[in-house]
């Protein structure tokens, strides 16, 4: 019993023919053994057209409205109010470690960052489109 059990797992699988898959079928043949009537390019074009139609239908079904410009301005203001102090804090912390002046440059960088953030918010709020007067966002 044990010998037949191990022989079952040691048996080698049937070799795959160079002509096709394990059953000897070639990929270009269908069940009848005939080569498909359409050339591959026509089938791919048909598939592309169907995919385009499905993607358009899905986009119509789940259509998202463009975000409001005030929402974009709000995100811009928030990013300046968070990013400027964080940047000043990190730069001050690195300079403190390098120069050995802890915690003074970190605190100075933090307060300068707050000032820069508030200044950016004032510049952004002065322009109705939310862009800075010099064209930068």
C-alpha positions in Angstrom: 0.0 0.0 0.0 2.8 2.4 0.9 4.7 1.7 -2.3 1.7 2.5 -4.6 1.1 5.7 -2.6 4.6 7.1 -3.2 4.6 5.9 -6.8 1.5 8.0 -7.4 3.4 11.1 -6.4 6.7 10.2 -8.2 5.0 9.6 -11.5 6.0 12.2 -14.1 3.3 14.2 -15.8 2.7 13.7 -19.5 5.0 15.7 -21.7 3.5 18.8 -23.4 3.6 18.6 -27.1 5.5 21.3 -29.0 2.4 21.6 -31.1 0.1 22.9 -28.3 -1.2 22.3 -24.8 -1.4 19.1 -22.8 -4.3 17.7 -24.8 -2.4 18.4 -28.1 -4.6 21.3 -29.2 -3.1 24.3 -30.7 -4.2 27.7 -29.4 -5.3 29.0 -32.8 -7.7 26.1 -33.3 -11.2 25.9 -32.0 -13.1 22.8 -30.8 -13.6 21.6 -34.4 -9.9 21.8 -35.2 -10.5 24.8 -37.6 -8.6 28.1 -37.6 -11.0 30.9 -36.6 -12.5 32.8 -39.5 -11.7 36.3 -38.3 -8.2 37.5 -38.3 -6.9 38.4 -34.8 -6.8 42.1 -35.5 -10.6 42.2 -36.2 -11.3 40.4 -32.9 -9.1 42.8 -31.0 -10.8 45.8 -32.6 -14.2 44.4 -31.7 -13.0 43.9 -28.1 -11.6 47.5 -28.0 -14.9 48.9 -29.2 -16.9 46.9 -26.6 -14.5 48.0 -23.9 -14.8 51.6 -24.9 -18.6 51.4 -24.8 -18.6 49.7 -21.4 -16.2 52.3 -20.0 -18.3 55.2 -21.3 -21.4 53.6 -19.8 -19.6 53.2 -16.5 -18.4 56.8 -16.6 -21.9 58.0 -17.3 -23.3 55.8 -14.5 -20.8 56.9 -11.8 -20.2 60.4 -13.2 -18.5 62.7 -10.7 -18.9 66.4 -10.8 -15.8 68.5 -10.9 -14.7 69.7 -7.5 -15.9 73.2 -6.5 -13.2 75.9 -6.8 -13.8 77.0 -3.2 -13.0 73.4 -2.1 -9.7 73.6 -4.0 -8.9 76.9 -2.4 -9.7 75.5 1.1 -7.3 72.6 0.5 -4.6 75.0 -0.6 -5.1 77.2 2.5 -5.0 74.1 4.8 -1.9 72.8 3.2 -0.1 76.1 3.6 -1.2 76.4 7.3 0.1 72.9 8.0 3.1 72.6 5.7 4.9 75.9 6.4 5.1 75.4 10.2 6.0 71.7 9.8 8.8 72.7 7.3 10.1 75.4 9.6 10.1 73.0 12.6 12.0 70.3 10.7 14.6 72.7 9.3 15.0 74.2 12.7 15.4 70.8 14.3 18.0 69.7 11.8 19.9 73.0 12.3 19.7 72.6 16.1 21.2 69.1 15.9 24.0 70.3 13.5 24.9 73.5 15.4 24.1 72.2 19.0 21.7 75.1 19.8 18.7 73.0 20.9 15.8 74.1 21.1 16.2 77.6 19.9 16.4 77.2 16.1 13.6 74.7 16.2 11.3 77.2 17.9 12.4 80.0 15.7 11.7 77.9 12.6 8.3 76.9 13.9 7.3 80.5 14.5 8.7 81.7 11.2 6.8 78.8 9.6 3.6 80.0 11.2 4.2 83.5 9.9 4.9 82.2 6.3 1.8 80.1 6.4 -0.4 83.1 7.5 1.2 85.3 4.9 0.5 82.7 2.2 -3.2 82.5 3.3 -3.4 86.3 3.1 -2.0 86.2 -0.4 -4.3 83.4 -1.5 -7.5 85.0 0.0 -6.7 88.3 -1.8 -7.2 86.6 -5.2 -10.7 85.1 -6.0 -9.3 82.3 -8.1 -7.1 81.0 -5.2 -3.9 81.5 -7.1 -1.1 83.6 -5.7 -0.8 87.0 -7.4 2.5 85.9 -9.1 0.6 83.0 -10.7 1.9 80.2 -8.5 -0.5 78.1 -6.5 
